[in-house]
Amino acid sequence: FSRHGDFTIKEAQLLERHGHAFNDLDLGKREPVTEEEKLFVAVCRGEREPVTDAERVWSKYMTRIKRPKRFHTLSGGKPQVEGAEDYTEADD
């Protein structure tokens, strides 16, 4: 994460340390135990805005991974299909 450029060092460290737990809470694989975890799940469900560092970085992470990927090509033209030229048989 720290080399990706979208996250600060602090955010990257938070994701590296707690990302699996955040993901499990978000996906419902783990039930929230503490009040902080319950509030975190509410953010994941869109029921409240992120307030804590953990909530903000997870929301940011989820936004980044859902962003469409851009692909760049070296040529700007459309791909050519071989054998697409007109072909006529000569009647000899």
Secondary structure, DSSP 8 states (H G I E B T S, - for coil): -TTTSSS-HHHHHHHHHHHHHHHHHHHTSS---SHHHHHHHHHHTTSS---SHHHHHHHHHHHHHHS------S--S----TT-S-------
